[in-house]
Amino acid sequence: MTSPVPVLLSSSSVFPERTAAAFQLAAALGYDGLEVMVWTDAVSQDAGALRGLSEHYGVPVLSVHAPCLLVTQRVWSPDPWERLRRSAELAATLGAPTVVVHPPFTWQRDYARNFADGLDKIAREYPDLRFPVENMYPVRMAGRQFVPYVPGWDPTDTGYASYTLDLSHCAASHSDAIKMADRMGAGLVHVHLGDGTGEGRDEHLVPGRGSQPCAELLSSLAGRGFTGSVAVEVSTRGAKSRAVREADLRAALEFAREHLSTPSPVDA
């Protein structure tokens, strides 16, 4: 059985290499497409450059990750709404159906106050796009824990039209990924595939190298009526060479394809 679910390579998975390298590796390894993490690399912000790379390597951009990270708060604009609009415009231009969004940070008071309504408004402006809100995690420092997101790190507590399930974030928040997928229900339209040990930090390990139910989650997607995509989002910054990075990304792709094509018993 072959899975119809496309497996994407997140451009963040090749860091510290840049966006162009993600296209090259995705093509070499046989990924179905790319998720572009919009960050300080100018190429990641440029629709023309991205289209050129996509055409050159034959790798479509099928997801755009809006610049929601701490290090991308000045990309395009200090206004988070402008960054989200620019992300939507980029996705629409490239034909990518998905724009991944994080919940607001606690200090983004105005953005947080109108986040749900504003997200719905942008979704109406771009009816061909989905804006799945990603589950995050509490931050633990010096034996203390705090939540840097409003109203919290778990978007299912608020309720949105669509969600991104990140398994590494489930590990960091000590959450049950299967139960979270159940809570997301039909709103689950995108998966960030990475593993974690549950030690309370965001690890983004190659799937199968941590303690998360990555295989179980992937094999359950067919029975959930999942029509979205799975993006491999793993950390390879510690790779000693390009060959090691490539091997890790190949292993992640093979893991995804194997378990997406193997339905769980409840779906068989």
C-alpha positions as CSV (number, residue, x, y, z in Angstrom):
1,M,0.0,0.0,0.0
2,T,1.4,3.4,-1.0
3,S,0.6,6.5,1.0
4,P,-0.9,9.5,-0.8
5,V,0.3,11.7,1.9
6,P,3.2,13.9,0.7
7,V,6.3,13.9,2.8
8,L,8.0,17.3,2.8
9,L,11.5,18.4,3.9
10,S,11.4,21.4,6.2
11,S,14.2,23.8,5.2
12,S,15.0,24.1,8.9
13,S,16.2,20.5,8.8
14,V,19.3,21.5,6.9
15,F,20.4,24.3,9.2
16,P,23.1,25.7,9.4
17,E,23.0,25.2,5.6
18,R,20.7,27.6,3.9
19,T,17.4,27.3,2.0
20,A,19.0,26.5,-1.4
21,A,20.6,23.4,0.2
22,A,17.2,22.2,1.3
23,F,16.0,22.1,-2.3
24,Q,19.1,20.2,-3.4
25,L,18.8,17.6,-0.6
26,A,15.1,17.2,-1.1
27,A,15.6,16.5,-4.8
28,A,18.5,14.1,-4.2
29,L,16.7,12.1,-1.5
30,G,13.3,12.0,-3.2
31,Y,11.1,14.1,-0.9
32,D,7.7,15.0,-2.3
33,G,8.2,18.7,-1.6
34,L,9.5,21.4,0.7
35,E,8.3,23.3,3.7
36,V,10.0,26.7,3.6
37,M,10.9,28.1,7.0
38,V,10.9,31.9,6.5
39,W,13.8,33.2,8.4
40,T,16.8,35.6,8.1
41,D,18.1,33.9,4.9
42,A,17.0,36.3,2.1
43,V,16.2,33.4,-0.2
44,S,13.5,32.1,2.2
45,Q,11.7,35.4,1.9
46,D,11.9,35.8,-1.9
47,A,9.1,34.3,-4.0
48,G,11.1,34.7,-7.2
49,A,14.2,33.0,-5.8
50,L,12.1,30.2,-4.3
51,R,10.3,29.6,-7.6
52,G,13.5,29.4,-9.4
53,L,14.9,26.9,-7.0
54,S,11.7,24.9,-7.1
55,E,11.8,24.7,-10.9
56,H,15.5,24.0,-11.1
57,Y,15.3,21.0,-8.7
58,G,11.8,19.9,-9.5
59,V,10.7,20.2,-5.9
60,P,7.5,22.0,-5.2
61,V,7.0,24.3,-2.2
62,L,4.0,22.8,-0.4
63,S,4.1,24.5,2.9
64,V,5.3,27.9,4.2
65,H,6.3,28.3,7.9
66,A,5.5,31.9,8.9
67,P,8.4,33.7,10.7
68,C,7.1,33.1,14.3
69,L,10.4,32.2,16.0
70,L,12.2,34.5,18.4
71,V,15.0,35.0,15.9
72,T,12.6,36.0,13.1
73,Q,10.6,38.7,14.9
74,R,12.1,41.4,12.6
75,V,11.8,39.5,9.3
76,W,9.7,41.5,6.8
77,S,8.2,43.6,9.6
78,P,8.0,43.9,13.4
79,D,4.2,43.6,13.0
80,P,3.2,40.0,13.4
81,W,0.1,40.5,11.3
82,E,2.2,41.9,8.4
83,R,4.5,38.8,8.7
84,L,1.5,36.5,8.5
85,R,0.0,38.3,5.5
86,R,3.4,38.2,3.7
87,S,3.6,34.5,4.5
88,A,0.1,34.0,3.0
89,E,1.1,36.0,-0.1
90,L,4.2,33.9,-0.5
91,A,2.3,30.6,-0.1
92,A,-0.3,31.7,-2.6
93,T,2.3,32.8,-5.1
94,L,4.1,29.5,-4.9
95,G,1.0,27.4,-4.9
96,A,1.6,26.1,-1.4
97,P,-1.7,25.2,0.4
98,T,-0.4,25.5,4.0
99,V,0.9,28.3,6.2
100,V,2.1,27.1,9.6
101,V,1.5,29.5,12.5
102,H,2.5,29.5,16.1
103,P,0.4,30.9,19.0
104,P,1.3,34.4,20.0
105,F,4.0,35.2,22.5
106,T,2.9,36.6,25.8
107,W,4.5,40.0,25.0
108,Q,2.5,40.3,21.8
109,R,-0.5,41.6,23.6
110,D,-2.4,43.3,20.7
111,Y,-1.7,40.4,18.4
112,A,-2.8,37.9,21.0
113,R,-6.0,39.8,21.8
114,N,-7.3,39.4,18.3
115,F,-5.4,36.4,17.1
116,A,-8.3,34.0,16.5
117,D,-10.4,36.6,14.7
118,G,-7.5,37.9,12.8
119,L,-6.5,34.4,11.7
120,D,-10.1,33.8,10.5
121,K,-10.0,37.1,8.6
122,I,-6.8,36.2,6.7
123,A,-8.1,32.7,6.0
124,R,-11.2,34.3,4.3
125,E,-8.9,36.5,2.2
126,Y,-6.9,33.4,1.1
127,P,-9.6,30.7,0.8
128,D,-7.3,28.3,-0.9
129,L,-4.9,28.3,2.1
130,R,-5.0,26.6,5.5
131,F,-3.4,28.2,8.5
132,P,-2.8,25.3,11.0
133,V,-1.8,26.5,14.5
134,E,1.0,24.5,15.9
135,N,1.2,22.9,19.4
136,M,4.1,24.4,21.4
137,Y,5.5,23.6,24.9
138,P,6.4,25.2,28.3
139,V,9.9,26.4,28.7
140,R,11.9,25.0,31.6
141,M,14.9,27.0,33.0
142,A,16.8,26.6,36.3
143,G,14.2,24.2,37.6
144,R,11.3,26.5,36.8
145,Q,8.7,26.4,34.1
146,F,6.9,29.2,32.3
147,V,4.7,29.4,29.3
148,P,5.7,32.0,26.7
149,Y,2.5,31.8,24.7
150,V,-1.0,33.3,25.0
151,P,-3.4,31.8,25.9
152,G,-1.2,28.7,26.2
153,W,1.0,26.3,24.4
154,D,-1.8,23.9,23.5
155,P,-3.9,25.3,20.7
156,T,-6.7,22.8,21.2
157,D,-7.5,24.5,24.5
158,T,-8.6,27.5,22.5
159,G,-9.9,25.8,19.3
160,Y,-8.9,26.7,15.8
161,A,-10.1,25.7,12.3
162,S,-6.9,23.7,11.7
163,Y,-3.8,22.5,13.5
164,T,-0.2,21.4,13.0
165,L,0.8,18.5,15.2
166,D,4.5,18.6,16.2
167,L,5.7,15.4,17.8
168,S,9.0,16.9,19.2
169,H,6.9,19.6,20.9
170,C,4.7,16.9,22.4
171,A,7.8,15.3,23.9
172,A,8.9,18.7,25.3
173,S,5.5,19.3,26.8
174,H,5.2,15.8,28.1
175,S,2.0,15.4,26.1
176,D,0.4,12.3,24.6
177,A,0.7,12.9,20.8
178,I,-2.1,10.4,20.0
179,K,-4.5,12.0,22.4
180,M,-3.5,15.5,21.0
181,A,-4.3,14.2,17.5
182,D,-7.6,13.0,18.8
183,R,-8.4,16.4,20.2
184,M,-7.4,18.1,16.9
185,G,-9.8,15.8,15.1
186,A,-10.6,16.8,11.6
187,G,-8.7,20.0,12.1
188,L,-5.4,18.1,11.9
189,V,-4.0,19.0,8.5
190,H,-0.3,19.1,8.9
191,V,2.3,17.1,10.9
192,H,5.9,18.1,11.9
193,L,7.7,14.8,12.1
194,G,10.5,14.7,14.7
195,D,11.2,12.7,17.8
196,G,12.0,13.5,21.4
197,T,12.9,11.8,24.6
198,G,10.6,13.7,26.8
199,E,13.3,15.4,28.8
200,G,11.5,18.7,28.7
201,R,13.4,20.3,25.8
202,D,12.7,20.6,22.0
203,E,15.0,18.0,20.4
204,H,13.7,17.4,16.9
205,L,15.4,14.0,16.7
206,V,15.2,11.7,13.6
207,P,11.9,9.8,14.0
208,G,12.5,6.4,15.8
209,R,15.4,7.8,17.8
210,G,13.3,9.1,20.7
211,S,10.3,7.9,22.8
212,Q,7.4,9.5,20.8
213,P,4.8,7.4,19.1
214,C,5.9,8.6,15.6
215,A,5.1,5.3,13.9
216,E,1.8,4.9,15.6
217,L,0.7,8.5,14.7
218,L,1.7,8.2,11.0
219,S,0.0,4.8,10.6
220,S,-3.2,6.3,12.2
221,L,-3.5,9.2,9.7
222,A,-5.3,7.2,7.0
223,G,-8.0,6.3,9.5
224,R,-8.3,9.9,10.6
225,G,-9.2,11.0,7.1
226,F,-6.0,13.0,6.9
227,T,-5.6,15.0,3.7
228,G,-2.7,17.2,4.6
229,S,1.1,16.7,4.5
230,V,3.9,15.5,6.8
231,A,7.0,17.7,7.0
232,V,10.2,16.2,8.4
233,E,11.5,18.8,10.9
234,V,14.6,17.4,12.5
235,S,17.8,19.0,13.8
236,T,20.9,18.2,11.9
237,R,23.0,21.1,13.1
238,G,25.3,18.6,15.0
239,A,26.0,16.6,11.8
240,K,29.8,16.4,11.3
241,S,29.5,16.4,7.5
242,R,27.0,16.8,4.6
243,A,27.1,13.0,4.3
244,V,25.9,12.6,7.9
245,R,23.2,15.2,7.4
246,E,22.0,13.5,4.2
247,A,21.9,10.1,5.9
248,D,19.8,11.4,8.7
249,L,17.3,13.1,6.3
250,R,17.2,9.9,4.2
251,A,16.4,7.8,7.4
252,A,13.6,10.2,8.3
253,L,12.1,10.0,4.9
254,E,12.2,6.2,4.8
255,F,10.7,6.1,8.3
256,A,7.8,8.4,7.2
257,R,7.1,6.5,4.0
258,E,7.2,3.1,5.8
259,H,4.7,4.0,8.4
260,L,2.4,6.1,6.3
261,S,2.0,3.1,4.0
262,T,1.2,0.8,6.9
263,P,-2.3,1.5,8.3
264,S,-2.9,0.9,11.9
265,P,-5.0,-2.1,12.9
266,V,-8.1,0.1,13.4
267,D,-7.8,1.3,9.8
268,A,-7.0,-2.1,8.2
